[in-house]
Amino acid sequence: MSRITPFASPLLLGFDAMEKTLERIAKGNDGYPPYNIERIRSDIASGDPERLRITLAVAGFAEDDLEVTTEENQLVVRGRQSDTSERDFLYRGIAARQFQRMFVLADGMRVLGAELRNGLLSIDLVRPEPERLVKKINISVPD
């Protein structure tokens, strides 16, 4: 028995990449680190456009322990703490664990910057307004 996907309709041409992305998202993450996504409205006075802000709770990670990259249409945040053997723990409740969190970006999304403050990593994204492009297609009629 074959599986019918939501993108199997003949009216949805070229959406196979979207289907693969949805399958990758469905596999899910383990929920660490927790994060928020918020919309920050545009500020007419300063000229700042509307943007999205992803905030990850990365307490205990230093700037050198974190890496933020974009790979194709994905935003990838990696964290790796170096475990120093100089410390002698009597009890260790805060694990020095590594993580990788991925976010799928829509076409045209750009990363404005990232900031680490008080154990929160904030990443600002903006989507430039696309141009409305209308193109007339000529119809040829054979003689």
ROGUBA-909175 format. One line per 5 residues: number of its first residue (from 1); for each residue x, y, z of N, C-alpha, C. Coordinates in steps of 0.2 Angstrom, whole numbers, plus 5000, padded with zeros to 4 digits. Each point is the difference from the previous one (the first is absolute). Example, Ala and Ser with C-alpha at 12.3 -4.5 7.8 and 13.67 -1.06 7.14 Angstrom:
1	5066:4972:5039:4996:5006:5000:5004:5006:5000 ~ 4998:5005:4996:5004:5006:5001:4996:5005:5003
END
This chain:
1	5004:4994:5000:4996:5006:5000:5004:5006:5000 ~ 4999:5005:4995:5004:5006:5000:4997:5005:5004 ~ 5004:5005:5002:4998:5005:5005:4999:5006:4995 ~ 4994:5003:5001:4998:5006:4997:5002:5006:5004 ~ 5003:5005:4997:5003:5006:5004:4995:5005:4998
6	5000:5006:5004:4996:5006:4999:5002:5003:4993 ~ 5007:4999:4998:5002:5003:4994:5000:4996:4994 ~ 4995:4995:5000:5000:4995:4994:4995:5003:4995 ~ 4997:5006:5002:4995:5003:4995:5004:5002:4994 ~ 4997:4999:4994:5003:5002:4994:5000:5008:4999
11	4996:5003:5004:5000:5008:5000:5006:5003:5004 ~ 5004:4995:5004:5005:5003:5004:5007:4997:4997 ~ 5002:5004:4995:5006:4998:4997:5006:5003:5003 ~ 5006:4996:5001:5006:5003:5002:5000:5000:5008 ~ 4996:4997:5004:4999:5001:5007:5004:4994:5003
16	5004:4996:4997:5003:4994:5002:5005:5002:5006 ~ 5003:5005:4999:5005:5003:5005:4996:5002:5007 ~ 4994:5002:4999:4996:5002:5006:4998:4994:5003 ~ 4999:4995:4997:4998:4993:5003:5005:4997:5004 ~ 5006:5001:4997:5006:4997:5004:5002:5004:5006
21	4999:5007:4999:5001:5004:5006:4995:4998:5006 ~ 4994:4999:4998:4995:4998:5005:5001:4994:5003 ~ 5002:4995:4996:5002:4993:5003:5006:5001:5005 ~ 5005:5005:4998:5006:5001:5005:4997:5003:5006 ~ 4996:5005:5000:4997:5003:5006:4996:4995:5004
26	4997:4996:4997:4995:4995:5004:5005:4995:5004 ~ 5006:4999:4998:5004:4996:5004:5001:5003:5007 ~ 5000:5006:5000:5001:5004:5006:5006:5000:5004 ~ 5000:5005:5005:5006:5001:5004:4998:4997:5007 ~ 5005:5000:5004:4999:4998:5007:4997:5005:5005
31	5000:5006:4997:4997:5006:5004:5005:5004:5004 ~ 5007:4998:4999:5005:5004:5003:5004:5004:4995 ~ 5002:5006:5001:4997:5004:5005:4994:5003:4998 ~ 4996:5002:5005:4993:5003:4999:5001:5007:4997 ~ 4995:5002:4996:5001:5006:4996:4993:5003:4999
36	5000:5007:4998:4994:5004:4999:5001:5003:4993 ~ 4995:5001:4996:5000:5003:4994:4995:5006:5001 ~ 5002:5006:4998:4996:5006:5001:5000:5004:4994 ~ 4995:5004:4999:4999:5005:4994:5001:5007:5003 ~ 5005:5003:4998:5001:5007:5002:4998:5005:4994
41	4995:5004:5002:4997:5004:4995:5005:5005:4998 ~ 4999:5003:4994:5004:5005:4997:4999:5006:5004 ~ 5006:5004:5000:5000:5007:5003:5001:5005:4995 ~ 4995:5004:4999:5000:5005:4994:5005:5005:5002 ~ 5000:5002:5006:5005:5005:5002:5007:4999:4999
46	5002:4994:5001:5007:4998:4999:5001:4997:4993 ~ 4995:4998:4997:5000:4997:4993:5002:4992:5001 ~ 4999:4997:5006:5002:4993:5000:4994:4996:4997 ~ 5001:4995:4996:4994:4996:4997:4998:4995:5005 ~ 4994:4997:4999:4998:4995:5004:5004:4994:5000
51	5002:4997:5005:5004:4994:5001:4998:4995:5004 ~ 5003:4994:5000:4999:4995:5005:5006:4999:5004 ~ 4999:4998:5006:5006:4999:5005:4999:4993:5003 ~ 5005:4996:4999:5000:4994:5003:5005:5000:5006 ~ 4997:4998:5006:5004:5001:5006:5001:4993:5003
56	5006:4998:5001:5001:4993:5003:5003:5001:5007 ~ 4998:4996:5005:5003:5000:5007:5006:4996:5000 ~ 5006:5003:5000:5006:4997:5000:5005:5001:5006 ~ 4997:5000:5006:5003:5001:5006:5006:4996:5001 ~ 5006:5003:5001:5006:4996:5001:5004:5000:4994
61	4998:5002:4995:5004:5000:4993:5003:5007:4999 ~ 5006:5000:4999:5004:5006:4998:4999:5002:4993 ~ 5002:5005:4997:5000:5002:4993:5004:4995:4996 ~ 5006:4998:5003:5004:4995:4996:4997:4993:5000 ~ 4995:4999:5004:4997:4993:5000:4994:5000:4995
66	4998:5005:4997:4994:5000:4996:5002:5002:4993 ~ 4997:4997:4995:5001:5001:4993:4993:5001:4996 ~ 4999:5006:4997:4994:5001:4996:5002:5000:4993 ~ 4997:4996:4996:5001:5000:4992:4994:4999:4996 ~ 5000:5002:4994:4995:4998:4996:5003:4995:4994
71	4996:4995:4999:5002:4995:4995:4994:4999:4996 ~ 5000:5002:4993:4995:5000:4996:4994:5004:5003 ~ 4994:4997:5001:4995:5004:5003:4998:4998:5007 ~ 5006:4998:5004:4999:4999:5007:5005:5004:5004 ~ 4997:5002:5006:5004:5003:5005:5002:4995:5005
76	5007:4999:5001:5002:4995:5004:5004:5003:5006 ~ 4998:4998:5006:5003:5003:5006:5003:4994:5004 ~ 5006:5000:5001:5004:4995:5003:5003:5002:5007 ~ 5000:4996:5005:5003:5002:5006:5004:4994:5002 ~ 5006:5002:5003:5005:4994:5002:5004:5003:5006
81	4999:4998:5006:5004:5002:5005:5006:4996:5001 ~ 5005:5003:5002:5007:4996:5001:5000:4998:5007 ~ 5000:4994:5002:5000:4997:5006:5007:5000:5003 ~ 5002:5005:5005:5006:5000:5003:5001:4996:5006 ~ 5005:4996:5000:5001:4996:5005:5003:5003:5007
86	5001:5007:5000:5003:5003:5005:4995:5001:5006 ~ 4993:4999:4998:4995:5001:5005:4998:4993:5003 ~ 4999:5000:5007:4999:4994:5004:4993:5001:5002 ~ 4995:4997:4997:4993:5000:5002:4998:4996:5006 ~ 4996:5002:5005:4997:4996:5005:4994:4997:4997
91	4996:5004:4997:4994:4999:4996:4999:5003:4994 ~ 4998:4997:4995:5000:5003:4993:4993:4999:4997 ~ 4996:5006:5001:4993:5000:4998:4999:5004:4993 ~ 5006:5004:4998:4999:5003:4994:5005:4997:4995 ~ 4998:4996:4996:5004:4996:4995:5003:5005:4995
96	5006:4998:4998:5003:5004:4995:4999:4996:4993 ~ 4994:5001:4998:4998:4996:4994:5000:5004:4993 ~ 5001:4997:4995:5000:5004:4994:4993:4999:4996 ~ 4999:5005:4996:4994:5000:4996:5000:5002:4993 ~ 4995:4999:4996:5000:5003:4994:4992:5001:4999
101	4998:5006:4998:4993:5002:4999:5000:5003:4993 ~ 4995:4997:4996:5000:5003:4993:4993:5003:4999 ~ 5000:5005:4997:4994:5004:4998:5000:5000:4992 ~ 4994:4999:4997:4999:5000:4993:4998:5007:4998 ~ 5004:5003:4996:4998:5007:4998:4997:5001:4993
106	4995:5004:4999:4997:5001:4994:5005:5004:4995 ~ 4998:4999:4994:5005:5003:4995:5000:5008:5001 ~ 5006:5002:5000:5001:5008:5000:5001:5002:5008 ~ 4999:4995:5004:5002:5002:5007:5007:5002:5001 ~ 5002:5005:5004:5007:5002:5001:5001:5000:5008
111	5006:4998:5002:5001:5001:5007:5004:5007:5001 ~ 4997:5004:5004:5002:5007:5002:5006:4999:5005 ~ 5000:4996:5005:5005:4999:5005:4998:4996:5005 ~ 5005:4999:5005:4999:4996:5006:5003:5003:5006 ~ 4997:4999:5005:5002:5004:5007:4999:4995:5005
116	5005:4999:5005:5000:4996:5006:5000:5005:5006 ~ 4994:4999:5003:5000:5005:5006:4996:4996:5006 ~ 5003:5000:5006:4997:4996:5006:4997:4993:4998 ~ 5004:4996:4997:4999:4993:4998:4995:4999:4995 ~ 4998:5006:4996:4995:4999:4995:5003:5002:4993
121	5000:4996:4995:5003:5001:4994:4994:5003:4995 ~ 5000:5006:4998:4995:5003:4996:5003:5000:4993 ~ 4996:4998:4995:5001:5000:4993:4995:5004:4996 ~ 5001:5005:4997:4995:5004:4996:5001:4998:4993 ~ 4994:5000:4997:4999:4998:4993:4995:5005:4997
126	5001:5001:4994:4996:5005:4996:4998:4997:4993 ~ 4994:5001:4998:4998:4998:4993:4999:5006:4996 ~ 5004:5001:4995:4999:5006:4996:4993:4999:4996 ~ 4997:5005:4999:4994:5000:4996:5001:4998:4993 ~ 4997:4995:4997:5002:4998:4993:4996:5005:4995
131	5004:5001:4995:4997:5004:4994:4994:4996:4997 ~ 4994:5003:4999:4995:4997:4996:5002:5000:4993 ~ 5001:4994:4998:5002:4999:4993:4995:4997:4996 ~ 4997:5003:4995:4995:4997:4995:5004:5000:4993 ~ 5000:4994:4997:5003:4999:4994:4995:4997:4995
136	4999:5003:4994:4996:4998:4995:5003:4995:4996 ~ 4997:4994:4999:5003:4994:4996:4996:5001:4993 ~ 5004:5000:4995:4998:5000:4993:4997:4993:4998 ~ 4995:5000:4997:4997:4994:4997:5002:4999:4993 ~ 5003:4995:4998:5002:5000:4993:4995:4995:4996
141	4998:5002:4994:4995:4996:4996:5004:4998:4994 ~ 5000:4993:4999:5004:4998:4994:4996:5002:4993 ~ 5003:5001:4995:4997:5002:4994:4997:4994:4996
END
